[in-house]
Amino acid sequence: MMKTYANIADGVVQYLLPTDGDIAEMFHPDMIWIDVTDIVQGPAVGWNAVEANGAWSFAAPLPLVPMDAELIKPCSRPIPSTNWF
């Protein structure tokens, strides 16, 4: 039966691998591979992964919030002069 495994490193999903092979025999034992086959909203590469009491949970990363300097960018073209009076 085909299963899908997530490789976890530094608390982040690095790879997703669908295989019908024995994951323990395919890779070095120091690599962390978690069976995510039955997770309805399965994780994606780049998602956060946390293990607590033997159970893994996955969450999409939070979007980056732009800093003020990134929101205020100089205008790339001159602003036309206008007589307001």
MODELLER restraints for C-alpha pairs under 7 A, 6 or more apart:
rsr = mdl.restraints
at = mdl.atoms
rsr.add(forms.Gaussian(group=physical.xy_distance, feature=features.Distance(at['CA:1:A'], at['CA:20:A']), mean=5.63, stdev=0.5))
rsr.add(forms.Gaussian(group=physical.xy_distance, feature=features.Distance(at['CA:2:A'], at['CA:18:A']), mean=6.56, stdev=0.5))
rsr.add(forms.Gaussian(group=physical.xy_distance, feature=features.Distance(at['CA:2:A'], at['CA:19:A']), mean=5.32, stdev=0.5))
rsr.add(forms.Gaussian(group=physical.xy_distance, feature=features.Distance(at['CA:2:A'], at['CA:20:A']), mean=4.32, stdev=0.5))
rsr.add(forms.Gaussian(group=physical.xy_distance, feature=features.Distance(at['CA:3:A'], at['CA:18:A']), mean=5.52, stdev=0.5))
rsr.add(forms.Gaussian(group=physical.xy_distance, feature=features.Distance(at['CA:3:A'], at['CA:19:A']), mean=5.52, stdev=0.5))
rsr.add(forms.Gaussian(group=physical.xy_distance, feature=features.Distance(at['CA:3:A'], at['CA:20:A']), mean=6.00, stdev=0.5))
rsr.add(forms.Gaussian(group=physical.xy_distance, feature=features.Distance(at['CA:3:A'], at['CA:37:A']), mean=5.38, stdev=0.5))
rsr.add(forms.Gaussian(group=physical.xy_distance, feature=features.Distance(at['CA:4:A'], at['CA:16:A']), mean=6.67, stdev=0.5))
rsr.add(forms.Gaussian(group=physical.xy_distance, feature=features.Distance(at['CA:4:A'], at['CA:17:A']), mean=5.42, stdev=0.5))
rsr.add(forms.Gaussian(group=physical.xy_distance, feature=features.Distance(at['CA:4:A'], at['CA:18:A']), mean=4.10, stdev=0.5))
rsr.add(forms.Gaussian(group=physical.xy_distance, feature=features.Distance(at['CA:4:A'], at['CA:19:A']), mean=6.30, stdev=0.5))
rsr.add(forms.Gaussian(group=physical.xy_distance, feature=features.Distance(at['CA:4:A'], at['CA:35:A']), mean=5.99, stdev=0.5))
rsr.add(forms.Gaussian(group=physical.xy_distance, feature=features.Distance(at['CA:4:A'], at['CA:36:A']), mean=5.68, stdev=0.5))
rsr.add(forms.Gaussian(group=physical.xy_distance, feature=features.Distance(at['CA:4:A'], at['CA:37:A']), mean=4.85, stdev=0.5))
rsr.add(forms.Gaussian(group=physical.xy_distance, feature=features.Distance(at['CA:5:A'], at['CA:16:A']), mean=5.62, stdev=0.5))
rsr.add(forms.Gaussian(group=physical.xy_distance, feature=features.Distance(at['CA:5:A'], at['CA:17:A']), mean=5.12, stdev=0.5))
rsr.add(forms.Gaussian(group=physical.xy_distance, feature=features.Distance(at['CA:5:A'], at['CA:18:A']), mean=6.28, stdev=0.5))
rsr.add(forms.Gaussian(group=physical.xy_distance, feature=features.Distance(at['CA:5:A'], at['CA:33:A']), mean=5.85, stdev=0.5))
rsr.add(forms.Gaussian(group=physical.xy_distance, feature=features.Distance(at['CA:5:A'], at['CA:34:A']), mean=5.24, stdev=0.5))
rsr.add(forms.Gaussian(group=physical.xy_distance, feature=features.Distance(at['CA:5:A'], at['CA:35:A']), mean=4.49, stdev=0.5))
rsr.add(forms.Gaussian(group=physical.xy_distance, feature=features.Distance(at['CA:5:A'], at['CA:36:A']), mean=5.49, stdev=0.5))
rsr.add(forms.Gaussian(group=physical.xy_distance, feature=features.Distance(at['CA:5:A'], at['CA:37:A']), mean=6.95, stdev=0.5))
rsr.add(forms.Gaussian(group=physical.xy_distance, feature=features.Distance(at['CA:6:A'], at['CA:13:A']), mean=6.17, stdev=0.5))
rsr.add(forms.Gaussian(group=physical.xy_distance, feature=features.Distance(at['CA:6:A'], at['CA:15:A']), mean=5.71, stdev=0.5))
rsr.add(forms.Gaussian(group=physical.xy_distance, feature=features.Distance(at['CA:6:A'], at['CA:16:A']), mean=4.58, stdev=0.5))
rsr.add(forms.Gaussian(group=physical.xy_distance, feature=features.Distance(at['CA:6:A'], at['CA:17:A']), mean=6.43, stdev=0.5))
rsr.add(forms.Gaussian(group=physical.xy_distance, feature=features.Distance(at['CA:6:A'], at['CA:33:A']), mean=5.42, stdev=0.5))
rsr.add(forms.Gaussian(group=physical.xy_distance, feature=features.Distance(at['CA:6:A'], at['CA:34:A']), mean=5.17, stdev=0.5))
rsr.add(forms.Gaussian(group=physical.xy_distance, feature=features.Distance(at['CA:6:A'], at['CA:35:A']), mean=6.52, stdev=0.5))
rsr.add(forms.Gaussian(group=physical.xy_distance, feature=features.Distance(at['CA:6:A'], at['CA:36:A']), mean=6.47, stdev=0.5))
rsr.add(forms.Gaussian(group=physical.xy_distance, feature=features.Distance(at['CA:7:A'], at['CA:13:A']), mean=5.71, stdev=0.5))
rsr.add(forms.Gaussian(group=physical.xy_distance, feature=features.Distance(at['CA:7:A'], at['CA:14:A']), mean=5.46, stdev=0.5))
rsr.add(forms.Gaussian(group=physical.xy_distance, feature=features.Distance(at['CA:7:A'], at['CA:15:A']), mean=5.11, stdev=0.5))
rsr.add(forms.Gaussian(group=physical.xy_distance, feature=features.Distance(at['CA:7:A'], at['CA:16:A']), mean=6.39, stdev=0.5))
rsr.add(forms.Gaussian(group=physical.xy_distance, feature=features.Distance(at['CA:7:A'], at['CA:32:A']), mean=5.62, stdev=0.5))
rsr.add(forms.Gaussian(group=physical.xy_distance, feature=features.Distance(at['CA:7:A'], at['CA:33:A']), mean=4.54, stdev=0.5))
rsr.add(forms.Gaussian(group=physical.xy_distance, feature=features.Distance(at['CA:7:A'], at['CA:34:A']), mean=6.53, stdev=0.5))
rsr.add(forms.Gaussian(group=physical.xy_distance, feature=features.Distance(at['CA:8:A'], at['CA:14:A']), mean=5.75, stdev=0.5))
rsr.add(forms.Gaussian(group=physical.xy_distance, feature=features.Distance(at['CA:8:A'], at['CA:32:A']), mean=5.41, stdev=0.5))
rsr.add(forms.Gaussian(group=physical.xy_distance, feature=features.Distance(at['CA:8:A'], at['CA:33:A']), mean=6.36, stdev=0.5))
rsr.add(forms.Gaussian(group=physical.xy_distance, feature=features.Distance(at['CA:11:A'], at['CA:48:A']), mean=5.74, stdev=0.5))
rsr.add(forms.Gaussian(group=physical.xy_distance, feature=features.Distance(at['CA:11:A'], at['CA:49:A']), mean=4.97, stdev=0.5))
rsr.add(forms.Gaussian(group=physical.xy_distance, feature=features.Distance(at['CA:11:A'], at['CA:50:A']), mean=6.22, stdev=0.5))
rsr.add(forms.Gaussian(group=physical.xy_distance, feature=features.Distance(at['CA:12:A'], at['CA:46:A']), mean=5.79, stdev=0.5))
rsr.add(forms.Gaussian(group=physical.xy_distance, feature=features.Distance(at['CA:12:A'], at['CA:47:A']), mean=5.63, stdev=0.5))
rsr.add(forms.Gaussian(group=physical.xy_distance, feature=features.Distance(at['CA:12:A'], at['CA:48:A']), mean=4.54, stdev=0.5))
rsr.add(forms.Gaussian(group=physical.xy_distance, feature=features.Distance(at['CA:12:A'], at['CA:49:A']), mean=5.35, stdev=0.5))
rsr.add(forms.Gaussian(group=physical.xy_distance, feature=features.Distance(at['CA:13:A'], at['CA:44:A']), mean=6.87, stdev=0.5))
rsr.add(forms.Gaussian(group=physical.xy_distance, feature=features.Distance(at['CA:13:A'], at['CA:45:A']), mean=5.03, stdev=0.5))
rsr.add(forms.Gaussian(group=physical.xy_distance, feature=features.Distance(at['CA:13:A'], at['CA:46:A']), mean=5.24, stdev=0.5))
rsr.add(forms.Gaussian(group=physical.xy_distance, feature=features.Distance(at['CA:13:A'], at['CA:47:A']), mean=5.42, stdev=0.5))
rsr.add(forms.Gaussian(group=physical.xy_distance, feature=features.Distance(at['CA:13:A'], at['CA:48:A']), mean=6.36, stdev=0.5))
rsr.add(forms.Gaussian(group=physical.xy_distance, feature=features.Distance(at['CA:13:A'], at['CA:49:A']), mean=6.46, stdev=0.5))
rsr.add(forms.Gaussian(group=physical.xy_distance, feature=features.Distance(at['CA:14:A'], at['CA:45:A']), mean=5.48, stdev=0.5))
rsr.add(forms.Gaussian(group=physical.xy_distance, feature=features.Distance(at['CA:14:A'], at['CA:46:A']), mean=6.31, stdev=0.5))
rsr.add(forms.Gaussian(group=physical.xy_distance, feature=features.Distance(at['CA:15:A'], at['CA:45:A']), mean=5.82, stdev=0.5))
rsr.add(forms.Gaussian(group=physical.xy_distance, feature=features.Distance(at['CA:16:A'], at['CA:45:A']), mean=6.84, stdev=0.5))
rsr.add(forms.Gaussian(group=physical.xy_distance, feature=features.Distance(at['CA:36:A'], at['CA:42:A']), mean=6.43, stdev=0.5))
rsr.add(forms.Gaussian(group=physical.xy_distance, feature=features.Distance(at['CA:43:A'], at['CA:58:A']), mean=6.07, stdev=0.5))
rsr.add(forms.Gaussian(group=physical.xy_distance, feature=features.Distance(at['CA:47:A'], at['CA:58:A']), mean=6.48, stdev=0.5))
rsr.add(forms.Gaussian(group=physical.xy_distance, feature=features.Distance(at['CA:47:A'], at['CA:59:A']), mean=5.57, stdev=0.5))
rsr.add(forms.Gaussian(group=physical.xy_distance, feature=features.Distance(at['CA:47:A'], at['CA:60:A']), mean=4.61, stdev=0.5))
rsr.add(forms.Gaussian(group=physical.xy_distance, feature=features.Distance(at['CA:47:A'], at['CA:61:A']), mean=5.55, stdev=0.5))
rsr.add(forms.Gaussian(group=physical.xy_distance, feature=features.Distance(at['CA:48:A'], at['CA:58:A']), mean=5.58, stdev=0.5))
rsr.add(forms.Gaussian(group=physical.xy_distance, feature=features.Distance(at['CA:48:A'], at['CA:59:A']), mean=5.23, stdev=0.5))
rsr.add(forms.Gaussian(group=physical.xy_distance, feature=features.Distance(at['CA:48:A'], at['CA:60:A']), mean=6.20, stdev=0.5))
rsr.add(forms.Gaussian(group=physical.xy_distance, feature=features.Distance(at['CA:48:A'], at['CA:61:A']), mean=6.16, stdev=0.5))
rsr.add(forms.Gaussian(group=physical.xy_distance, feature=features.Distance(at['CA:49:A'], at['CA:56:A']), mean=6.74, stdev=0.5))
rsr.add(forms.Gaussian(group=physical.xy_distance, feature=features.Distance(at['CA:49:A'], at['CA:57:A']), mean=5.77, stdev=0.5))
rsr.add(forms.Gaussian(group=physical.xy_distance, feature=features.Distance(at['CA:49:A'], at['CA:58:A']), mean=4.64, stdev=0.5))
rsr.add(forms.Gaussian(group=physical.xy_distance, feature=features.Distance(at['CA:49:A'], at['CA:59:A']), mean=6.72, stdev=0.5))
rsr.add(forms.Gaussian(group=physical.xy_distance, feature=features.Distance(at['CA:50:A'], at['CA:56:A']), mean=5.58, stdev=0.5))
rsr.add(forms.Gaussian(group=physical.xy_distance, feature=features.Distance(at['CA:50:A'], at['CA:57:A']), mean=5.37, stdev=0.5))
rsr.add(forms.Gaussian(group=physical.xy_distance, feature=features.Distance(at['CA:50:A'], at['CA:58:A']), mean=6.54, stdev=0.5))
rsr.add(forms.Gaussian(group=physical.xy_distance, feature=features.Distance(at['CA:51:A'], at['CA:57:A']), mean=6.47, stdev=0.5))
